[in-house]
């Protein structure tokens, strides 16, 4: 299976931009034009032909290819046919066949009685020498790594993937889910006292996997669960210190008004909560949890507790904020699609659905939304609460029309929903008081519910950003 024509075209445009750049390294190219970087990488991460490979693999190969293009850019500038051939070779080398795998991952703080316990798709059992022999993994191989599996309780899962790395990624997701089931089962018993500390089992990071094809292949490895790494800006990471410290200083200056009384208390409290949710998202281990936290951050500052259909409202209000400030703005459908993915997660329809693209997009949106709200609050001191802010964003025809213009750039399904929301808002100005703005919106949402058209599956083909012109709000 080969990558799509759309992925091929996107990468070709990106490759031409790379060889024409003056960046001395891949990192410098990213820093100088991160929009171009993402437009080259994201199609690979979203291509169906590559979904059986892990993000880390594709990301690493993309960075290596970027380094190669920059190193040989003089040759490729003069010979576009050679550039095209190299790009085709890169794309053809990415897909992998999908095979069945069996993965065992060691579990910390758990010793089970003899036998097997299957919960969900995971079988928990003691991994003994006999099983290791069947798998073909001797204790002496891979620097003794099998010893981290053999003699320990493990969770064993069968998955289908294109590589060992992707198989382990999928298996770890299943093991984590089954560990939650195990905790629920244990805590439903009164055999032990109320000590949750007894049920904090987790993966150690050590795994053994075998590909269930002929001839069989076995690998042993370690994937560290998320844990703190020393941020040494004094010695090891000294080169990055100036930029990181500058960014921290800018945030300190930007948010000072939230603590000194400059920003009204109600709005300041909402902004502080949003910042806390953004910070919490960094500490989460799974992408699903990260985007849930970030969507919650947006809700803190761009919606009220009682509002329904928050995804559409958040997407539209963020576009208006961008228009107010004259900043680059993600296509509104992207914000809505990520929010719908968040709804899938929190309402139990799906798990493991968030992608790195979702995370990076909604993280940038949440951080920028805080900046934009603070900008509006500085200029319009009469805005003292989130309710007054949302009224401000949706009560001016010029702001609404500018947002409609931005949404009109994209013809994705989610963007059309956001555009219809904006059009419903304008009814308060065109129907001469026959119907309030909120009544018009409720009527529109009701119609969308009847036809089942506002609950759309996320459209993952949208491009990340589009420039817009500023509105003078002073």
ZANUZA-712148 format. One record per residue (C-alpha): residue in one letter; x, z, y. Coordinates in steps of 0.05 Angstrom, whole numbers, padded with zeros to 5 digits, always signed. Each point is the difference from the previous one (the first is absolute). Last residue first. Example, Ala and Ser with C-alpha at 12.3 -4.5 7.8 and 13.67 -1.06 7.14 Angstrom:
# residues 2
S+00273+00143-00021A-00027+00013-00069
END
This chain:
# residues 474
X-00199+00397+01007X-00024-00036-00062X+00038-00065+00009X-00009-00036-00066X+00062-00024-00037X+00006-00066-00037X+00003-00001-00076X+00055-00012-00051X-00017-00007-00075X+00022+00043-00058X+00000+00009-00075X-00026-00064-00030X-00061+00006-00044X+00003-00021-00072X-00017+00067-00031X-00075-00004+00014X-00027+00067-00021X-00066-00004-00038X-00059-00002+00047X-00054+00052+00010X-00030-00029+00063X-00036-00056-00036X-00049+00037-00044X-00060-00039+00027X-00040+00062+00014X+00061+00040+00021X+00020-00053+00051X-00071+00003+00029X+00005+00075+00006X+00069-00006+00032X-00030-00047+00052X-00059+00045+00016X+00047+00060+00005X+00044-00038+00048X-00059-00021+00044X-00025+00072+00000X+00069+00025+00020X+00002-00050+00058X-00069+00020+00024X-00058-00049-00007X-00047-00033+00050X+00047+00020+00056X+00013-00070+00026X+00012-00035-00067X+00067-00030+00022X+00041+00061+00019X-00019+00046-00056X+00003-00061-00046X+00075-00002+00012X+00011+00054-00052X-00032-00043-00054X+00050-00055+00017X+00057+00048-00010X-00027+00019-00068X-00007-00073-00017X+00073-00010+00017X+00020+00057-00046X-00038-00031-00058X+00031-00068+00015X+00069+00032-00002X-00014+00028-00068X-00019-00068-00028X+00062-00034+00027X-00006-00049+00058X+00054+00029+00045X+00012-00018+00073X-00073+00018+00014X+00017+00074-00008X+00044-00005+00061X-00054-00035+00041X-00051+00052-00022X+00047+00054+00023X+00005-00033+00068X-00075-00004+00002X-00008+00074-00014X+00050+00019+00054X-00033-00045+00050X-00070+00023-00018X+00015+00074+00009X-00033+00056-00038X+00035-00002-00068X+00069+00028+00016X-00025+00050+00051X-00053+00025-00049X+00054+00009-00053X+00042+00041+00049X-00059+00042+00022X-00015+00019-00072X+00074+00013-00013X+00000+00051+00056X+00023+00010+00073X-00002-00070+00030X-00007+00012+00075X+00076+00000+00005X+00000-00075-00009X+00071-00025+00010X+00036+00054-00041X-00055+00000-00053X+00004-00076-00009X+00075+00005-00013X-00009+00059-00047X-00051-00040-00039X+00049-00058-00005X+00058+00043-00026X-00045+00033-00052X-00026-00068-00021X+00072-00026-00007X+00016+00054-00051X-00064-00013-00039X+00008-00076+00001X+00073+00002-00022X-00019+00045-00058X-00060-00044-00016X+00043-00061-00007X+00059+00032-00036X-00047+00032-00051X-00043-00060-00013X+00061-00044-00008X+00031+00050-00048X-00063-00007-00041X-00060+00045-00012X-00041-00012-00064X+00029+00054-00045X-00069+00029-00006X-00069-00030-00001X-00074+00016+00008X+00010+00075+00010X-00031+00008+00068X+00067+00019+00032X+00037-00060-00029X-00050-00055+00011X-00012+00027+00071X+00075-00005+00014X-00002-00072-00023X-00057-00011+00049X+00044+00029+00054X+00056-00047-00018X-00048-00059+00004X-00026+00023+00068X+00070+00007+00030X+00019-00069-00027X-00065-00030+00026X+00021+00021+00070X+00060-00046-00001X+00057+00045+00018X+00011+00007+00075X+00059-00014+00044X-00009+00039+00064X-00037-00015+00065X-00018+00072+00013X-00075-00008+00007X+00000-00056-00051X+00035+00044-00050X-00051+00055+00012X-00056-00051-00009X+00029-00022-00066X+00004+00073-00023X-00073+00009+00018X-00020-00060-00042X+00038+00022-00062X-00023+00072+00005X-00073-00021+00009X+00002-00047-00060X+00032+00052-00045X-00045+00055+00024X-00064-00028-00028X-00035+00065+00016X+00010+00045+00060X-00015+00075-00008X+00071+00027+00004X+00020-00040+00061X+00047-00059+00003X+00065-00024+00032X+00046+00060+00006X-00009+00041-00063X-00025-00061-00040X+00067-00034+00011X+00037+00060-00029X-00048+00000-00060X+00019-00073-00012X+00072+00023-00001X-00013+00055-00050X-00039-00047-00047X+00056-00052+00008X+00053+00049-00024X-00041+00027-00058X-00009-00069-00029X+00073-00017+00012X+00019+00058-00045X+00052+00055+00012X-00028+00030+00064X+00050+00031+00049X-00002-00057+00049X-00076+00003+00002X+00005+00072+00025X+00034-00024+00064X-00056-00049+00014X-00051+00054-00015X+00035+00048+00048X+00002-00053+00054X-00075-00010-00007X-00013+00074+00004X+00041+00003+00064X-00039-00058+00029X-00066+00034-00015X+00023+00065+00031X+00024-00036+00063X-00068-00034+00007X-00036+00066-00002X+00051+00036+00044X+00004-00051+00057X+00070-00033+00003X+00046+00032+00052X-00008+00069-00031X+00073+00010-00019X-00007-00012-00074X-00032-00069-00008X+00034-00023+00064X+00068+00005-00034X-00022-00052-00051X+00035-00061+00030X+00062+00040+00020X+00009+00029-00069X-00015-00067-00032X+00054-00033+00043X+00049+00054-00018X-00012-00011-00074X+00011-00075+00008X+00064+00012+00039X+00024+00048-00053X-00012-00052-00054X+00033-00055+00039X+00062+00041+00017X+00006+00031-00070X+00001-00064-00041X+00076-00006+00002X+00009+00073-00018X-00037-00007-00066X+00053+00034-00043X+00029+00045+00054X-00042+00035+00053X-00065-00037-00013X-00004+00029-00070X-00073-00009-00021X+00007+00036-00066X-00047-00030-00051X-00066+00034-00015X-00038-00017-00064X-00044-00058-00022X+00006-00005-00075X+00067-00028-00020X-00003-00060-00046X+00049+00009-00058X+00017-00047-00056X-00002-00020-00073X-00011-00071-00025X-00020-00028-00067X-00010-00072-00023X-00039-00025-00060X+00017-00068-00029X-00057-00015-00006X-00047+00029+00051X-00023+00071+00016X+00048+00012+00058X+00026+00071-00005X+00002+00054+00052X+00035+00067+00009X-00010+00041+00062X+00032+00055+00042X-00036+00015+00066X-00017+00072-00017X-00074-00014+00001X-00043+00058+00021X-00031+00065-00025X-00026+00048+00053X-00050+00035-00047X+00029+00069-00008X+00006+00009+00076X-00076-00006+00003X-00002+00072-00024X-00072+00024-00006X+00010+00037-00066X+00006-00035-00067X-00049-00015-00056X-00055-00010+00051X-00004-00074-00012X-00022-00053+00050X+00069+00006+00032X+00033-00030-00062X-00047-00060-00003X+00006-00014+00074X+00075+00006-00004X+00003-00049-00058X-00044-00050+00036X+00047+00003+00060X+00058-00011-00048X-00037-00061-00026X-00001-00031+00070X+00074+00013+00009X+00015-00030-00068X-00040-00063+00017X+00037-00011+00065X+00066+00013-00035X-00017-00054-00051X-00013-00052+00053X+00067+00012+00035X+00036+00003-00067X-00029-00068-00020X+00018-00029+00069X+00073+00021-00009X+00002-00024-00072X-00021-00069+00023X-00060-00046-00003X-00052+00052-00017X-00052+00022-00051X-00009+00074-00013X+00003+00050-00058X+00008+00073+00021X+00038+00059-00028X+00003+00067+00037X+00058+00042-00023X+00016+00070-00023X+00075+00007-00009X+00049-00002-00058X+00017-00073+00011X-00014-00021+00072X+00059+00028+00041X+00043-00009-00062X-00015-00074+00005X+00042-00001+00064X+00064+00013-00038X+00042-00047+00042X-00045-00059-00014X+00009+00004-00076X+00025+00060-00040X-00067+00031-00016X-00022-00062-00038X-00060-00040+00023X-00029-00046-00052X-00074+00017+00012X-00007+00022-00073X+00063+00041+00007X-00027+00034+00063X-00064+00017-00038X+00041+00033-00055X+00043+00037+00050X-00061+00034+00031X-00044-00016+00061X-00050+00058+00001X-00068-00029+00018X-00046-00018+00057X-00038-00066-00011X-00021-00033+00065X-00057-00050+00012X-00050+00054+00019X+00020+00063-00036X+00031-00004-00069X+00030+00063-00030X+00048-00009-00058X+00026+00047-00054X+00041+00063+00002X-00015+00050+00055X+00014-00020+00072X+00059+00020+00044X-00011-00017+00074X+00040+00018+00062X+00027-00071+00012X-00027-00062-00035X+00046-00055-00026X-00024-00072+00005X-00012-00045-00060X-00016-00073+00012X-00028-00052-00049X+00001-00071+00024X-00043-00062-00011X+00026-00065+00032X-00017-00040+00063X+00046-00059+00012X+00044+00005+00063X-00005-00036+00067X+00058+00006+00050X+00051-00053-00019X-00044-00059+00020X-00005+00029+00070X+00075+00006+00009X+00012-00070-00028X-00051-00028+00047X+00033+00034+00059X+00068-00028-00021X-00029-00070-00005X-00033+00005+00068X+00065+00025+00032X+00039-00056-00033X-00050-00050+00026X+00007+00032+00069X+00074-00018+00002X+00034+00013+00067X-00034+00066+00014X+00008+00018-00074X+00076-00005+00003X+00005+00041+00064X-00049+00051-00028X+00042+00017-00062X+00007+00075+00013X-00068+00006+00034X-00034-00035-00059X+00037+00045-00050X-00019+00064+00036X-00073-00021+00002X+00002-00016-00075X+00028+00070-00013X-00054+00032+00042X-00054-00039-00038X+00030+00019-00067X-00002+00073+00018X-00072-00003+00026X-00023-00037-00063X+00032+00052-00046X-00023+00060+00041X-00071-00026+00004X-00005-00005-00076X-00014-00063-00040X-00065-00018-00036X-00032-00017+00067X+00048-00058+00009X-00045-00059-00017X-00056+00033+00039X+00040-00004+00065X-00009+00061+00043X+00072+00026+00002X+00027-00071+00006X-00047-00016+00058X+00022+00064+00034X+00075-00017+00002X+00004-00059+00047X-00053+00024+00049X+00030+00069-00003X+00068-00025+00023X-00030-00043+00055X-00036+00060+00028X+00063+00042-00007X+00037-00046+00048X+00062+00032+00029X+00002+00062-00045X-00014-00041-00063X+00053-00052+00018X+00049+00057+00015X-00013+00030-00069X+00011-00067-00033X+00066-00008+00035X+00035-00036+00057X-00065-00022+00033X+00006-00065+00040X-00063-00031-00028X-00008-00074-00018X+00014+00013-00074X-00054+00055-00001X-00053-00041+00036X+00006-00056-00050X-00006+00050-00057X-00063+00030+00030X-00035-00067+00006X+00019-00015-00072X-00023+00069-00023X-00069-00010+00030X-00006-00069-00031X+00019+00025-00070X-00047+00060+00005X-00057-00046+00020X+00016-00048-00058X-00008+00058-00048X+00056+00028-00042X+00011-00029-00069X-00029+00020-00068
END
